[in-house]
Amino acid sequence: MSFKPIPLKPHPNRRNLIVALLALAIGLGALGAYGYWRLGRSRSARWLLFADYHRNPDKYADVVLKPGARCGDAPFAFPIEGAIFGLWDQSYRIGHHHAGLDIFPGTEPGVTPIYAVYPGYLTREANWVSTVILRIPSDPLVPGRQIWTYYTHMASADGLESFVSEAFPPGTTEVFVEAGTLLGYVGNYSGNPDNPTGLHLHISVVKDDGQGYFLNELDIENTYDPSPYFNLNVNDNSNPGEFPRCEKTVTYADWNLEAGE
């Protein structure tokens, strides 16, 4: 007598577990691919030139913007002399979305002046070593909407020496400054002495909370794309590899720049 084997059916719970594991694997693979893609963008053609820019700055004169430079009819003039490497919505690590611009002067800490890009009311909170923020009551692009411009990394790597202008000591609140006012000097303070940033200015356009205060700048959802404010393509989604360049006529604001600028 012969017997036919009885086909075994996976237990429903085991089948569900297998399906769930497969879905999880696919999801993790997709997340990893997306993270690799995002991180790859931070290693774009622009960033591959970073070391050479610091060794041979004269080669990059055509991508270095000057303080007071205004691209076409942009409401904001440029704050420092330097090249833009870090763009808005760029990723430096998985899950990270850069909320502003990183402008590198290629100099030394405490040397390159930083100027206000637009008139506003300056605040420097009591515990801010390297940062100031300016309240702009009426957005030049959306009149009546309040925005803020945020400037940071103005201190030595260890945080012991602030490069913020002495005119704005800790605790400064709502001091009116004109565009072109000296705010401080570029530094490399990150908030963690064991992990300094590269020497640069980080600047962002921050949203108001609707009650007269600024939102947390670390969250990109709390910021605006700076592109239309500077008339430069500084959005990493549309410009992942090239240096931002002015495609319009460049004029210069009548600022009282430091000697040599």
Residue, then its C-alpha position, 0 to 999 in steps of 0.5 A: m500500500s502506498f501513501k501520498p504525503i500530506p501537503l503541509k500548510p504554513h500556520p497562519n500566524r507563521r505566514n503572517l510573520i513571514v509576510a511582516l518580515l519581508a515587508l520590514a526587509i523591503g522597508l529597511g532596504a528602501l530606507g537605506a537606499y534613500g539614506y544613501w541617496r541623500l548622503g550621496r548628495s552631500r558628497s556632491a561635485r561641490w563638496l568634492l572640491f571642499a579641500d581644494y577650495h581651502r588649499n587653492p582659494d584663488k581657483y574659486a574666485d568665480v564662486v566666491l560671493k562678496p559681502g553686500a553683493r545683491c543678485g538682481d532685485a534680491p531683498f537680501a544682500f550677501p553677508i560675508e565673503g565666501a562660497i556656499f557649500g551647504l544648501w537648504d534641505q541638504s542631508y549630512r546624515i540619515g534623517h537630517h535636513h539642513a535648515g539654512l546655508d553654510i558659507f565657507p570663507g576659507t580663512e581663520p577663526g575670528v577673521t572674516p566679518i559677518y554683516a546683517v543681510y537686511p534691517g531688523y531687531l537683533t536679539r542675543e539670548a543670555n546663553w548664546v555664545s556664537t549666535v544672534i537672530l534678527r526679527i524682520p517685522s515685514d517679510p520683503l517677499v510676503p509683506g506683513r508676515q514676520i520672519w527672522t534671520y539666524y546667524t551662528h558659529m561665531a565663536s572659537a571651537d572650544g566656545l571660550e572666545s565669542f566672535v559676536s560683535e561687542a556691540f551685542p553682549p549676551g542678553t541683548t534684546e530687540v536692538f535695531v540694526e541696519a542692513g550691513t551692520l557688523l554682527g561678528y566674525v566667522g568661527n567654528y563653534s558647534g556647541n560641542p568642543d569635542n566636535p567643532t564645525g568647519l569654519h563657516l557661517h550658518i544663516s537661515v530664514v526662520k518662521d515666526d510662531g505667530q505670537g512674536y517669537f521664532l521657532n526652533e531653527l533646527d527643524i527645517e519645517n520651521t524655516y523658509d527656502p532662502s533661494p528667493y531672498f538671495n535670488l540664488n538657487v540654494n535649494d539642494n533638491s534642485n541644485p545638488g551639485e553646483f555652486p550657487r551662482c548669480e544669473k542676474t546682474v550683481t550690484y553692491a549695497d552701500w555698506n561700511l565694510e571693514a578695510g580689505e573687504 
